[in-house]
Amino acid sequence: MLRRLVGLATLIVMICSAAAADAPLRVSPEMELLAGVLSQTTWIETRGPEGQGNEYFRALQEFFADYQGHEAVILAQELTDKGFAYDAPPAFICHLGPLPELNLAYEYSDYLKKRAGGRQVLEEFRLALADLAVQSDFLSFYAEWKPYLDECLAPCLQGFRRDDVEAWLSEFFGWAPAEFHLIVTPSMFPGGGYGATVEDSEGNSIAFQIIREFGCSEDVPEFPSGVSLESLTCHELGHSFVNPSLEAHPERAKALKPLLWPVRNTMAEQAYTSVAAFLNEQVIRAMEVVAARDLFSPEIELLILENNEKNGFYLTQFVVEQLEYYQANRDQYPQFTDFVPYLYDRLTWYQDEHSTWEARLFSKFLR
């Protein structure tokens, strides 16, 4: 009987997941499995909600409380201890297929393998998660909560211009990923989101956005909506364009280490500890400003600029000016990748003009 019930729950989730594949926003059972496992680790101490969290999260955490000795939880704690946190765990799930098999759908990126300490570690974690899902009958739990979670997404969907945002990104950068996936996570916190990119067997990129719950509610999960959601979508999906474009020139990035020096402590608090990560995020923050000019209002554009500079991204206005040059010269730069060498030239000029002897002296100690 139990096997029949598990099979029925799996079928229900698979049908619902297939129907949600083309939805503007969706909750992923695979991501929720991960979140439930992480809720049993010290991950929750830094990435947990305020207070007890929303009612769904509390049920999820309680559901996995009896499995703290399972290998999936043990491995999750080991990964957390070695710094496999923030964007890394959700990006890992983006490489996997649906439950119950949880097969490897897209080969792990070099970035993920480095963060985890090797491909074998990731594979062990994947297999342990799949085993825990079966042992706990997680899909039955998820099937019970899915109608509730779908209702929680309704406020986000009102007026959400996903197609407009994706069209703007594709036009601005000069190409489009093969697919966009927007995943809402009611049990990951606090607010904001992550961006992840995977590559299929034919070399096509697939862009993911993971949208976190605010982490303040102890009732229903709450998420961004309206302009906040659209701006966040520009930001997170933008990583699928900006990161590979800038990272194609690693030596250029390394030469700009002094630019990180003035804000090294502020960036470390936000998990941008390398100059490459800082530059990726800095260009994204400037792109947000340009997107706001085209998609929103002058007030929103100014607010985003001020917030980004307040958060330590002191090059935002300078990079915005470079992106304006890019927009005005698209005949010379059909794609953003064509523009990146010029952008690095301008950042090098800025560094030569503004960096201090202290930044140059100590930049060799920055990763």
N, C-alpha and C positions, 0 to 999 in steps of 0.2 A: 504493500500500500504506500509506504514512504517513497519508494522509487517512482511510483506512478504520480504521486503528488509533486515530487521534485521535477519530473518530466513535464507535468502540466505547467508548473510555475515557469520553467525554462521556456516552454512554448509561448506562454503569454508575454513574457519579457521580450522574446525574439520578435513576435508580431508587433508589439508596441514600438520596439526599437526600429524596426523596418519602417513603420509608419512615421516615426519621428526623424528619420534620416534627412528629409528635406525640410524639416521645420526650422524656422529662424533661430530658435534656441532649443536646447535639449539638455536633459539630465542624463548622465552616463552611468549605468550600473557598474561598469568597470572602475570608473573614477570613484564611485561611492564605496566600492570594496576597498580600494586603497585608503580612502579617508577613514573608514572604519578601523582598519588595521593601524593607521598612524595615530588614531585616537587612543590607542593602548600604549603609546610610546611617549618619550619626553618631547616629541614633536609638538605636542599639545601645549607645552609650557611656553613656547615662543610663538606658535602659529595658531593657538586656540582662540576661542571666542571670549568676550567679556562675560563674566558670570558663568552660568551653566550652559549657555548656548540655546539655540532654537529647539523646539520640541522634537523635530525630526532628528536632529543631531544627537540629542539625548537618547533617543530610542536606538539609534545606530551604535552609539558608544556602549550602551547597555547590552545590545545584541552580541557584541564581540568581547564583552568582559570575561566570558568563560573560556576564551581562547588565547589568553595571554601567554600560555606556554607553547603555542603552536609555532612552527618554524617560520611562518610568514611574519609573525609579530617579532620574533627574535631577530630575524634578518632585517626587518624594518628598523629596529632599534640600533643594530650595528651600522646600518647605512646612515641613520640620523647622526650617530656619534662621529662618523667620519666626514660629516658635512654634506651629505646627500640630502639637501633640503631646498626650500623655496621652490624654484621652477623645476628642479630635477625630477622629483617623484611624479608630478602630473605629466611631464614630457615623456617619462618612461611609459606611462599608461597609453599615451598617444601612439606608441609604436606597436601596441598589441591589438589583436582581434577581439571579437565579442566573447563574453561568457556563454557557455561554461568552459569551452576549450581554452580560451585566453591564449591562442596561438600567437607566435611572433609574426605580425603582419608586415612590418617594415623593419629592415635591419637597423640595429641600434647605431646612433650617431657616435662619432668619435668623442664628442662633447660628453655624452652620457656615460660612455665607457670610462672616460677619464674621471668623471665625478664619482662613479661607483667603485672604481678600482679594478675594472676589467669586465669583459663580456660575460665571463662565467658567473660572476656575482649577480649580474642582471638576470641571467637565465635561471639561476637558483631561486631568485626572488619571484620571478614569473611563475615558475612551477609551484612554488609554495603558496602563492596567492590562489592559483587555480585549485589546488588541493583544499585550501581553507574554504573556498566558496562552496565546494561540494560537501565537505564535512559539516559545515554550518547550515547548509541549505539556504545560502544567502539570497538566491534568486526568488525564493518564496517570500522572504522578508521584503525584498525590493518591490515585488509585484503588489504587495499589500499597500505600500506607500506611494506607488507611482501615480495614481489618480490625484492624491493630495499634492504631490510635487508638481504635477502639471498645472494644477490650479494656482500654485505659488508663482508660476512663470507668467501668468496672465497680465499683471501690471507692467512687466518689462516689455511685453509684446505690443502694447498700445502705442502706436505711432513710431515704432522702431523701424528706421530706414536702413535696414541691413544692406539691401541691394545698392542703395546710393553710396554707402560707405565703401563697400567693396569695389564699386565702379570707380570711385575717386582714387582709391589706392592703386588700382590697376592702371589707370590713366596717368597718375602722377609718376609711378615708377617705370611704366613702359612695358609691363608684362603682368601676367596673372598666374597664381598657382593653379594646379589642376583642380583643386578642391579647397573650399573653406569649411571649417567645422567650428561651431560656437557651442561650447559646453558650459553649462551652469553647474556650480558645485555648492549645494546647500550645506555642506559639512566641511568646507575649507574657508579659512578666514585670514585676515580681516579686510574685507572690501578689496577693490582693485582686481588684478588678475595676472595671468601669465600668458606668454606667447610661446608656441612650440612649432617646429617645422620638421616634418619627416619626408623621406624620399622613397618613392616606390621603385620597383625593379627596373623601370624604364628611365629612371632619372628625373621623373616629374616631382616637383615639390607639392606638398599638401600642408596647408596652414591651419593651425589650431589656435583658438582663443579659449582660455579657461577663466571663467568669471566667478570670483569668490563672493560668498555671502558677507554682509556687513559685519556680522559678529556681535551685534548689540541686542538683538531680539531674543527673548526667551519664549516667544510665541511662534508665529509662522516665520519661515526664512524670508529675509529681505535682501533685495538686489538693486543695483542701479537701474535707472530707466531714463527715457528721454535723451536729452543732450549728454548727460553723464555717461549713459551706456554707449551712445554713438562715439563719443570722444575716446572712451576706453577701448572700443572696438578698433578705432583708428590706431591707437597705441599698440595694442597687443598683436593685431594682425600685421601691423607695420614691421614688427620684428622679423617676419618671414621674408621681408624685402631687404631691410636695412642690414641685418646681421650678416647674411652671406655676402652681400656686396662689399661691406667694409672688411670682413674677415678674409676676403680673397687677397688682401695686401697686408699680411701680418707684420712684415718688417716696417712698413710705414706707420702702423699703429705703435709698435714698440718704440719708435723714434720720438713719439709724442708723450712719453712718460711724464715729463715735467708739467704737462697740462693737468694731470691728476693731482699733483702735489698740493695745490692750495685747498683742495676739498677732499683730501684722502680720508680723513676721519668721517666726514659726513657720508661719503660714498660707501665706506666700510659698513656703516650702520644700515645701509640700504642693500648690502650684499653685492656692490659693484667694486670689487677689490682689485681688479686688473684694469690696465689702461684700455684694453680691447672692450671689456664690458662697459666701462665708463663712456667710451666713444660711441658704442652702439646706442646706449641709452640717451646720450646727449643729442645725437642726430634724431632719434625718435622724438624727443621732447621738442625739438625745433620743428619737425614735421607736423606735430600736433598743432602748433601755432598756425602753420600754413593751411592745414586742413580746416581749422576753425574759421579762418578767413573765408574759405570757399563754402563751407557747409553750415555755419552758424551765424553769429553776429559779431560786430566789433567788440562788444562788451565781453563776450565769451573768449574771443581771441586774446584780449588784454589780460583777462583773468588767468588763462592758461599760461601765458608768458610769465606773468608775475609769480604764479605758483611754482613754476619750474625753476625760475631763478632763485626763489626763496628756498627751494629744496636742494640747492647747491649746484644746479646746472647753469653755471655762470656764463657759459658760452652760447646760451640759447639765442639771444638776439643776433650774435655774430653768425651763427650757423643758419638762422632764418634768412639773413641777407644773402648767404651763399645759395640757399635753396631758391630764393627769388631769382637769382642769376640763372640757375638751372632751368626754371620755368620759362624764363624769357629767351632761352637759347636751346629749345628742344630740337631744332634742326641740326645743331651741333652735337647734342646729347640726347639721342632718341630714347635711351634707357638710363636709369639711374646708375647702372654699372659703368656706363660710359663717362659719367660725371665724377665718379668717386676719386680718380687720380687728381683731378682739379681740386676737389674738396680737401684732399690730403695736402695739396700744395698750399692752400689757403690756411689750413690749420697749422702747418709748419711755419708759415709767415707770422701768424699770430703768436706762436710760441717764441719765435726769434725776437719779436717785438716786446713781449710782455713777461716772459718767464724770468724769475730771479736767479741769482747765483745759487741760492739755497736749494731751489727746485732742481737745478741742474746737478748739483752736488749729490743730492740724496735720491734722485730719481732712479739710480741704478739699484736701489734697494726695493723699489716697487715691483711687484710681480707683473 
